[in-house]
Amino acid sequence: MGTSELVIIAVVFLVLFGGSQLPKLAKNLGSAQRELKKAMEEGKDEPGASTPKES
């Protein structure tokens, strides 16, 4: 994504959610991203978590 595309997306979020809601939205997105990364790392560590072989 280019810089202009990111600016357009930011403006759309600002219009849709308002300035007061953006910090809360960003915090929730960050938390969700951390939880997803944590779950993916835990899945790698578990034995048998790999895809089953075809028979």
PyMOL Python script that loads the backbone (N, CA, C, O; Angstrom):
from pymol import cmd

cmd.read_pdbstr("""\
ATOM      1  N   MET A   1       0.832  -1.180   0.000  1.00  0.00           N
ATOM      2  CA  MET A   1       0.000   0.000   0.000  1.00  0.00           C
ATOM      3  C   MET A   1       0.874   1.240   0.000  1.00  0.00           C
ATOM      4  O   MET A   1       1.897   1.310   0.680  1.00  0.00           O
ATOM      5  N   GLY A   2       0.445   2.197  -0.770  1.00  0.00           N
ATOM      6  CA  GLY A   2       1.167   3.453  -0.833  1.00  0.00           C
ATOM      7  C   GLY A   2       0.723   4.409   0.261  1.00  0.00           C
ATOM      8  O   GLY A   2      -0.252   4.160   0.970  1.00  0.00           O
ATOM      9  N   THR A   3       1.447   5.491   0.383  1.00  0.00           N
ATOM     10  CA  THR A   3       1.138   6.492   1.399  1.00  0.00           C
ATOM     11  C   THR A   3      -0.229   7.117   1.164  1.00  0.00           C
ATOM     12  O   THR A   3      -0.981   7.346   2.111  1.00  0.00           O
ATOM     13  N   SER A   4      -0.550   7.392  -0.088  1.00  0.00           N
ATOM     14  CA  SER A   4      -1.841   8.023  -0.375  1.00  0.00           C
ATOM     15  C   SER A   4      -2.997   7.099  -0.010  1.00  0.00           C
ATOM     16  O   SER A   4      -4.040   7.565   0.450  1.00  0.00           O
ATOM     17  N   GLU A   5      -2.825   5.798  -0.208  1.00  0.00           N
ATOM     18  CA  GLU A   5      -3.883   4.856   0.158  1.00  0.00           C
ATOM     19  C   GLU A   5      -4.081   4.814   1.665  1.00  0.00           C
ATOM     20  O   GLU A   5      -5.214   4.752   2.142  1.00  0.00           O
ATOM     21  N   LEU A   6      -2.984   4.847   2.419  1.00  0.00           N
ATOM     22  CA  LEU A   6      -3.083   4.848   3.875  1.00  0.00           C
ATOM     23  C   LEU A   6      -3.766   6.111   4.388  1.00  0.00           C
ATOM     24  O   LEU A   6      -4.542   6.052   5.341  1.00  0.00           O
ATOM     25  N   VAL A   7      -3.485   7.240   3.770  1.00  0.00           N
ATOM     26  CA  VAL A   7      -4.126   8.499   4.164  1.00  0.00           C
ATOM     27  C   VAL A   7      -5.622   8.424   3.903  1.00  0.00           C
ATOM     28  O   VAL A   7      -6.417   8.853   4.738  1.00  0.00           O
ATOM     29  N   ILE A   8      -6.011   7.890   2.765  1.00  0.00           N
ATOM     30  CA  ILE A   8      -7.440   7.761   2.438  1.00  0.00           C
ATOM     31  C   ILE A   8      -8.133   6.855   3.443  1.00  0.00           C
ATOM     32  O   ILE A   8      -9.234   7.165   3.900  1.00  0.00           O
ATOM     33  N   ILE A   9      -7.501   5.737   3.793  1.00  0.00           N
ATOM     34  CA  ILE A   9      -8.084   4.821   4.776  1.00  0.00           C
ATOM     35  C   ILE A   9      -8.222   5.508   6.128  1.00  0.00           C
ATOM     36  O   ILE A   9      -9.239   5.343   6.802  1.00  0.00           O
ATOM     37  N   ALA A  10      -7.214   6.276   6.533  1.00  0.00           N
ATOM     38  CA  ALA A  10      -7.273   6.993   7.804  1.00  0.00           C
ATOM     39  C   ALA A  10      -8.412   8.003   7.818  1.00  0.00           C
ATOM     40  O   ALA A  10      -9.106   8.134   8.826  1.00  0.00           O
ATOM     41  N   VAL A  11      -8.613   8.713   6.726  1.00  0.00           N
ATOM     42  CA  VAL A  11      -9.701   9.691   6.637  1.00  0.00           C
ATOM     43  C   VAL A  11     -11.052   8.987   6.722  1.00  0.00           C
ATOM     44  O   VAL A  11     -11.961   9.471   7.396  1.00  0.00           O
ATOM     45  N   VAL A  12     -11.188   7.861   6.051  1.00  0.00           N
ATOM     46  CA  VAL A  12     -12.453   7.108   6.100  1.00  0.00           C
ATOM     47  C   VAL A  12     -12.739   6.659   7.528  1.00  0.00           C
ATOM     48  O   VAL A  12     -13.870   6.786   7.996  1.00  0.00           O
ATOM     49  N   PHE A  13     -11.729   6.133   8.231  1.00  0.00           N
ATOM     50  CA  PHE A  13     -11.923   5.729   9.622  1.00  0.00           C
ATOM     51  C   PHE A  13     -12.309   6.923  10.485  1.00  0.00           C
ATOM     52  O   PHE A  13     -13.171   6.804  11.355  1.00  0.00           O
ATOM     53  N   LEU A  14     -11.692   8.053  10.257  1.00  0.00           N
ATOM     54  CA  LEU A  14     -12.001   9.252  11.031  1.00  0.00           C
ATOM     55  C   LEU A  14     -13.444   9.678  10.817  1.00  0.00           C
ATOM     56  O   LEU A  14     -14.126  10.061  11.767  1.00  0.00           O
ATOM     57  N   VAL A  15     -13.912   9.616   9.579  1.00  0.00           N
ATOM     58  CA  VAL A  15     -15.291  10.003   9.272  1.00  0.00           C
ATOM     59  C   VAL A  15     -16.272   9.003   9.877  1.00  0.00           C
ATOM     60  O   VAL A  15     -17.287   9.395  10.451  1.00  0.00           O
ATOM     61  N   LEU A  16     -15.967   7.707   9.748  1.00  0.00           N
ATOM     62  CA  LEU A  16     -16.899   6.681  10.227  1.00  0.00           C
ATOM     63  C   LEU A  16     -16.974   6.613  11.747  1.00  0.00           C
ATOM     64  O   LEU A  16     -18.064   6.500  12.308  1.00  0.00           O
ATOM     65  N   PHE A  17     -15.836   6.680  12.415  1.00  0.00           N
ATOM     66  CA  PHE A  17     -15.813   6.435  13.853  1.00  0.00           C
ATOM     67  C   PHE A  17     -15.669   7.699  14.688  1.00  0.00           C
ATOM     68  O   PHE A  17     -15.893   7.651  15.898  1.00  0.00           O
ATOM     69  N   GLY A  18     -15.314   8.801  14.102  1.00  0.00           N
ATOM     70  CA  GLY A  18     -15.148  10.034  14.862  1.00  0.00           C
ATOM     71  C   GLY A  18     -13.820  10.050  15.597  1.00  0.00           C
ATOM     72  O   GLY A  18     -13.239   9.001  15.876  1.00  0.00           O
ATOM     73  N   GLY A  19     -13.356  11.222  15.902  1.00  0.00           N
ATOM     74  CA  GLY A  19     -12.060  11.376  16.550  1.00  0.00           C
ATOM     75  C   GLY A  19     -11.984  10.774  17.935  1.00  0.00           C
ATOM     76  O   GLY A  19     -10.922  10.302  18.340  1.00  0.00           O
ATOM     77  N   SER A  20     -13.083  10.778  18.671  1.00  0.00           N
ATOM     78  CA  SER A  20     -13.046  10.275  20.040  1.00  0.00           C
ATOM     79  C   SER A  20     -13.002   8.753  20.097  1.00  0.00           C
ATOM     80  O   SER A  20     -12.539   8.191  21.089  1.00  0.00           O
ATOM     81  N   GLN A  21     -13.469   8.085  19.068  1.00  0.00           N
ATOM     82  CA  GLN A  21     -13.503   6.623  19.064  1.00  0.00           C
ATOM     83  C   GLN A  21     -12.225   5.996  18.513  1.00  0.00           C
ATOM     84  O   GLN A  21     -11.978   4.814  18.756  1.00  0.00           O
ATOM     85  N   LEU A  22     -11.411   6.743  17.784  1.00  0.00           N
ATOM     86  CA  LEU A  22     -10.218   6.176  17.150  1.00  0.00           C
ATOM     87  C   LEU A  22      -9.208   5.593  18.139  1.00  0.00           C
ATOM     88  O   LEU A  22      -8.700   4.502  17.882  1.00  0.00           O
ATOM     89  N   PRO A  23      -8.889   6.249  19.247  1.00  0.00           N
ATOM     90  CA  PRO A  23      -7.936   5.635  20.180  1.00  0.00           C
ATOM     91  C   PRO A  23      -8.441   4.302  20.742  1.00  0.00           C
ATOM     92  O   PRO A  23      -7.672   3.354  20.897  1.00  0.00           O
ATOM     93  N   LYS A  24      -9.724   4.243  21.041  1.00  0.00           N
ATOM     94  CA  LYS A  24     -10.306   3.008  21.561  1.00  0.00           C
ATOM     95  C   LYS A  24     -10.256   1.905  20.501  1.00  0.00           C
ATOM     96  O   LYS A  24      -9.948   0.753  20.809  1.00  0.00           O
ATOM     97  N   LEU A  25     -10.557   2.261  19.268  1.00  0.00           N
ATOM     98  CA  LEU A  25     -10.523   1.306  18.164  1.00  0.00           C
ATOM     99  C   LEU A  25      -9.101   0.802  17.938  1.00  0.00           C
ATOM    100  O   LEU A  25      -8.896  -0.395  17.734  1.00  0.00           O
ATOM    101  N   ALA A  26      -8.127   1.694  17.972  1.00  0.00           N
ATOM    102  CA  ALA A  26      -6.730   1.299  17.775  1.00  0.00           C
ATOM    103  C   ALA A  26      -6.256   0.371  18.892  1.00  0.00           C
ATOM    104  O   ALA A  26      -5.522  -0.585  18.641  1.00  0.00           O
ATOM    105  N   LYS A  27      -6.674   0.653  20.114  1.00  0.00           N
ATOM    106  CA  LYS A  27      -6.302  -0.199  21.247  1.00  0.00           C
ATOM    107  C   LYS A  27      -6.882  -1.597  21.076  1.00  0.00           C
ATOM    108  O   LYS A  27      -6.191  -2.588  21.313  1.00  0.00           O
ATOM    109  N   ASN A  28      -8.142  -1.682  20.668  1.00  0.00           N
ATOM    110  CA  ASN A  28      -8.773  -2.984  20.466  1.00  0.00           C
ATOM    111  C   ASN A  28      -8.117  -3.757  19.325  1.00  0.00           C
ATOM    112  O   ASN A  28      -7.938  -4.971  19.424  1.00  0.00           O
ATOM    113  N   LEU A  29      -7.761  -3.070  18.249  1.00  0.00           N
ATOM    114  CA  LEU A  29      -7.084  -3.734  17.136  1.00  0.00           C
ATOM    115  C   LEU A  29      -5.711  -4.250  17.560  1.00  0.00           C
ATOM    116  O   LEU A  29      -5.313  -5.346  17.165  1.00  0.00           O
ATOM    117  N   GLY A  30      -4.998  -3.483  18.346  1.00  0.00           N
ATOM    118  CA  GLY A  30      -3.693  -3.917  18.846  1.00  0.00           C
ATOM    119  C   GLY A  30      -3.808  -5.134  19.745  1.00  0.00           C
ATOM    120  O   GLY A  30      -2.997  -6.056  19.655  1.00  0.00           O
ATOM    121  N   SER A  31      -4.811  -5.141  20.611  1.00  0.00           N
ATOM    122  CA  SER A  31      -5.031  -6.290  21.489  1.00  0.00           C
ATOM    123  C   SER A  31      -5.366  -7.535  20.685  1.00  0.00           C
ATOM    124  O   SER A  31      -4.860  -8.620  20.974  1.00  0.00           O
ATOM    125  N   ALA A  32      -6.211  -7.385  19.687  1.00  0.00           N
ATOM    126  CA  ALA A  32      -6.586  -8.523  18.849  1.00  0.00           C
ATOM    127  C   ALA A  32      -5.374  -9.063  18.099  1.00  0.00           C
ATOM    128  O   ALA A  32      -5.221 -10.276  17.961  1.00  0.00           O
ATOM    129  N   GLN A  33      -4.518  -8.176  17.617  1.00  0.00           N
ATOM    130  CA  GLN A  33      -3.322  -8.605  16.896  1.00  0.00           C
ATOM    131  C   GLN A  33      -2.383  -9.374  17.823  1.00  0.00           C
ATOM    132  O   GLN A  33      -1.834 -10.403  17.428  1.00  0.00           O
ATOM    133  N   ARG A  34      -2.191  -8.887  19.051  1.00  0.00           N
ATOM    134  CA  ARG A  34      -1.328  -9.585  20.007  1.00  0.00           C
ATOM    135  C   ARG A  34      -1.882 -10.963  20.337  1.00  0.00           C
ATOM    136  O   ARG A  34      -1.124 -11.930  20.413  1.00  0.00           O
ATOM    137  N   GLU A  35      -3.198 -11.068  20.536  1.00  0.00           N
ATOM    138  CA  GLU A  35      -3.807 -12.358  20.844  1.00  0.00           C
ATOM    139  C   GLU A  35      -3.654 -13.332  19.683  1.00  0.00           C
ATOM    140  O   GLU A  35      -3.403 -14.518  19.899  1.00  0.00           O
ATOM    141  N   LEU A  36      -3.799 -12.848  18.466  1.00  0.00           N
ATOM    142  CA  LEU A  36      -3.641 -13.699  17.292  1.00  0.00           C
ATOM    143  C   LEU A  36      -2.213 -14.217  17.187  1.00  0.00           C
ATOM    144  O   LEU A  36      -2.004 -15.404  16.936  1.00  0.00           O
ATOM    145  N   LYS A  37      -1.231 -13.345  17.375  1.00  0.00           N
ATOM    146  CA  LYS A  37       0.166 -13.772  17.325  1.00  0.00           C
ATOM    147  C   LYS A  37       0.458 -14.798  18.414  1.00  0.00           C
ATOM    148  O   LYS A  37       1.150 -15.788  18.174  1.00  0.00           O
ATOM    149  N   LYS A  38      -0.073 -14.559  19.616  1.00  0.00           N
ATOM    150  CA  LYS A  38       0.142 -15.474  20.733  1.00  0.00           C
ATOM    151  C   LYS A  38      -0.456 -16.840  20.422  1.00  0.00           C
ATOM    152  O   LYS A  38       0.176 -17.864  20.680  1.00  0.00           O
ATOM    153  N   ALA A  39      -1.659 -16.866  19.874  1.00  0.00           N
ATOM    154  CA  ALA A  39      -2.309 -18.132  19.536  1.00  0.00           C
ATOM    155  C   ALA A  39      -1.546 -18.866  18.439  1.00  0.00           C
ATOM    156  O   ALA A  39      -1.436 -20.092  18.475  1.00  0.00           O
ATOM    157  N   MET A  40      -1.023 -18.133  17.473  1.00  0.00           N
ATOM    158  CA  MET A  40      -0.258 -18.761  16.398  1.00  0.00           C
ATOM    159  C   MET A  40       1.033 -19.365  16.938  1.00  0.00           C
ATOM    160  O   MET A  40       1.422 -20.458  16.524  1.00  0.00           O
ATOM    161  N   GLU A  41       1.700 -18.674  17.853  1.00  0.00           N
ATOM    162  CA  GLU A  41       2.930 -19.203  18.450  1.00  0.00           C
ATOM    163  C   GLU A  41       2.632 -20.435  19.296  1.00  0.00           C
ATOM    164  O   GLU A  41       3.396 -21.400  19.265  1.00  0.00           O
ATOM    165  N   GLU A  42       1.540 -20.419  20.048  1.00  0.00           N
ATOM    166  CA  GLU A  42       1.178 -21.573  20.861  1.00  0.00           C
ATOM    167  C   GLU A  42       0.848 -22.769  19.976  1.00  0.00           C
ATOM    168  O   GLU A  42       1.152 -23.907  20.332  1.00  0.00           O
ATOM    169  N   GLY A  43       0.236 -22.523  18.840  1.00  0.00           N
ATOM    170  CA  GLY A  43      -0.099 -23.595  17.913  1.00  0.00           C
ATOM    171  C   GLY A  43       1.137 -24.238  17.315  1.00  0.00           C
ATOM    172  O   GLY A  43       1.130 -25.436  17.031  1.00  0.00           O
ATOM    173  N   LYS A  44       2.203 -23.464  17.118  1.00  0.00           N
ATOM    174  CA  LYS A  44       3.448 -24.011  16.576  1.00  0.00           C
ATOM    175  C   LYS A  44       4.120 -24.931  17.582  1.00  0.00           C
ATOM    176  O   LYS A  44       4.734 -25.928  17.201  1.00  0.00           O
ATOM    177  N   ASP A  45       4.008 -24.603  18.863  1.00  0.00           N
ATOM    178  CA  ASP A  45       4.706 -25.349  19.905  1.00  0.00           C
ATOM    179  C   ASP A  45       4.032 -26.673  20.242  1.00  0.00           C
ATOM    180  O   ASP A  45       4.686 -27.576  20.763  1.00  0.00           O
ATOM    181  N   GLU A  46       2.747 -26.809  19.958  1.00  0.00           N
ATOM    182  CA  GLU A  46       2.023 -28.020  20.323  1.00  0.00           C
ATOM    183  C   GLU A  46       2.384 -29.173  19.393  1.00  0.00           C
ATOM    184  O   GLU A  46       2.387 -29.012  18.172  1.00  0.00           O
ATOM    185  N   PRO A  47       2.691 -30.345  19.973  1.00  0.00           N
ATOM    186  CA  PRO A  47       2.940 -31.504  19.115  1.00  0.00           C
ATOM    187  C   PRO A  47       1.639 -31.966  18.467  1.00  0.00           C
ATOM    188  O   PRO A  47       0.578 -31.920  19.090  1.00  0.00           O
ATOM    189  N   GLY A  48       1.721 -32.401  17.243  1.00  0.00           N
ATOM    190  CA  GLY A  48       0.525 -32.856  16.539  1.00  0.00           C
ATOM    191  C   GLY A  48      -0.294 -31.727  15.973  1.00  0.00           C
ATOM    192  O   GLY A  48      -1.401 -31.954  15.484  1.00  0.00           O
ATOM    193  N   ALA A  49       0.218 -30.520  16.025  1.00  0.00           N
ATOM    194  CA  ALA A  49      -0.532 -29.383  15.509  1.00  0.00           C
ATOM    195  C   ALA A  49      -0.360 -29.231  14.009  1.00  0.00           C
ATOM    196  O   ALA A  49      -1.021 -28.406  13.379  1.00  0.00           O
ATOM    197  N   SER A  50       0.539 -30.036  13.437  1.00  0.00           N
ATOM    198  CA  SER A  50       0.748 -29.936  11.997  1.00  0.00           C
ATOM    199  C   SER A  50      -0.427 -30.544  11.254  1.00  0.00           C
ATOM    200  O   SER A  50      -1.260 -31.237  11.839  1.00  0.00           O
ATOM    201  N   THR A  51      -0.482 -30.279   9.981  1.00  0.00           N
ATOM    202  CA  THR A  51      -1.589 -30.791   9.181  1.00  0.00           C
ATOM    203  C   THR A  51      -1.471 -32.299   9.038  1.00  0.00           C
ATOM    204  O   THR A  51      -0.364 -32.818   8.898  1.00  0.00           O
ATOM    205  N   PRO A  52      -2.585 -33.010   9.069  1.00  0.00           N
ATOM    206  CA  PRO A  52      -2.544 -34.472   8.948  1.00  0.00           C
ATOM    207  C   PRO A  52      -2.125 -34.890   7.542  1.00  0.00           C
ATOM    208  O   PRO A  52      -2.384 -34.189   6.565  1.00  0.00           O
ATOM    209  N   LYS A  53      -1.475 -36.044   7.464  1.00  0.00           N
ATOM    210  CA  LYS A  53      -1.039 -36.560   6.172  1.00  0.00           C
ATOM    211  C   LYS A  53      -2.218 -37.169   5.443  1.00  0.00           C
ATOM    212  O   LYS A  53      -3.115 -37.747   6.055  1.00  0.00           O
ATOM    213  N   GLU A  54      -2.205 -37.032   4.125  1.00  0.00           N
ATOM    214  CA  GLU A  54      -3.270 -37.624   3.320  1.00  0.00           C
ATOM    215  C   GLU A  54      -3.030 -39.113   3.191  1.00  0.00           C
ATOM    216  O   GLU A  54      -1.887 -39.559   3.092  1.00  0.00           O
ATOM    217  N   SER A  55      -4.119 -39.892   3.191  1.00  0.00           N
ATOM    218  CA  SER A  55      -3.962 -41.335   3.033  1.00  0.00           C
ATOM    219  C   SER A  55      -4.543 -41.820   1.742  1.00  0.00           C
ATOM    220  O   SER A  55      -4.493 -43.016   1.453  1.00  0.00           O
TER     221      SER A  55
END
""", "prot")
cmd.dss("prot")
cmd.show_as("cartoon", "prot")
cmd.util.cbc("prot")
cmd.orient("prot")
